[in-house]
Every structure is written in C-alpha cells, then in structure tokens.
Amino acid sequence: MPKPKKPERTIETYLGDLAPDAAHILDQVRETLRTVAPNVRESIRYDMPLFEYAGTYLYAGAWKKHLGLYPVYPASDPALEAEIAPYRSGKDTVQFKYAKPVPFDLIARIARDRIARG
C-alpha cells in the first residue's frame, strides 16, 4: 500500500514552526523581498523558504540564533560587498544574528543585486 502524501509545506507552515521572534524576522524578510520583486514566487525547497524572481533565487533559513540567506555571491558593487562582509559566514552565505538588529535595507540591496545580475 502506498504511503500517504505529506501535506505540501508552505512558508506559512514554516513560519508557524518557528519561535515567534524568528518568525517575525523571517516574515519581515519576506515582505522586504516582495517589495523588491512584487512578483516573487515563493516555495519551500530543501526545507527552507525559496524566493524566485526573473531567473534568480534566494533561500532564507531561520535557525536557532540567526537567519541565513543563500546563495549570496560576491556583490557586483565593492561598496555593497563591504557592507555584506561582516555578515559572511561562508563563500556564498550570510548570517544575520537575532541578537542584533537585522538590516532589512541591506537584504533589499542584496536582492536587487542578485536580480540585476540574473
């Protein structure tokens, strides 16, 4: 007998599984990305929210102590890359610690840079 299918996960169910503070921050990231790209497509892949727009994509993972964005390639603008640098935790990863204010304006500029480069 085939296994019953699991219900499809959505960003809403992902948010519902998070601590309230982390859910609020991720929801603000979601709104930031919607402002940058109003037609952004949202789904869950690799058990994380995925935001796709115009041939590019960005994952956002909410962890116990930080929010991660993946992949964040080196920015095309050196000044933007200098702003991203303190948040880099790997070659293509940035982490925003919940203990500090999350720079939503920087997240918007990261998204714009990704979209501009395709």
Backbone hydrogen bonds, N-H to C=O, Kabsch-Sander energy under -0.5 kcal/mol:
donor,donor_aa,acceptor,acceptor_aa,energy
14,Y,10,T,-2.3
15,L,11,I,-3.0
16,G,12,E,-2.2
17,D,13,T,-1.0
17,D,14,Y,-0.9
18,L,15,L,-1.5
23,A,19,A,-2.7
24,H,20,P,-2.3
25,I,21,D,-2.2
26,L,22,A,-2.6
27,D,23,A,-2.4
28,Q,24,H,-1.9
29,V,25,I,-2.1
30,R,26,L,-2.5
31,E,27,D,-2.2
32,T,28,Q,-2.3
33,L,29,V,-2.6
34,R,30,R,-2.1
35,T,31,E,-1.8
36,V,32,T,-2.0
37,A,33,L,-2.6
40,V,37,A,-2.2
41,R,52,E,-3.2
43,S,50,L,-1.9
45,R,48,M,-2.5
48,M,45,R,-2.0
50,L,43,S,-3.2
51,F,58,L,-2.4
52,E,41,R,-2.7
52,E,50,L,-0.5
53,Y,56,T,-2.5
56,T,53,Y,-2.1
58,L,51,F,-2.0
59,Y,70,Y,-3.9
60,A,49,P,-2.1
61,G,68,G,-2.6
63,W,61,G,-0.7
63,W,66,H,-2.9
67,L,96,F,-2.4
68,G,61,G,-3.1
69,L,94,V,-2.1
70,Y,59,Y,-1.9
72,V,92,D,-2.7
73,Y,71,P,-0.6
81,E,77,D,-2.5
82,A,78,P,-2.1
83,E,79,A,-1.4
84,I,80,L,-2.0
85,A,81,E,-2.3
87,Y,84,I,-2.5
88,R,84,I,-0.6
88,R,85,A,-1.3
89,S,93,T,-2.0
90,G,93,T,-1.0
93,T,90,G,-0.8
94,V,69,L,-1.7
95,Q,87,Y,-2.9
96,F,67,L,-2.9
97,K,95,Q,-0.6
98,Y,65,K,-2.0
100,K,97,K,-1.4
104,F,102,V,-1.7
107,I,103,P,-2.0
108,A,104,F,-2.2
109,R,105,D,-1.9
110,I,106,L,-2.4
111,A,107,I,-2.3
112,R,108,A,-2.5
113,D,109,R,-2.3
114,R,110,I,-2.4
115,I,111,A,-2.5
116,A,112,R,-2.7
117,R,113,D,-1.6
118,G,114,R,-0.8
118,G,115,I,-0.8
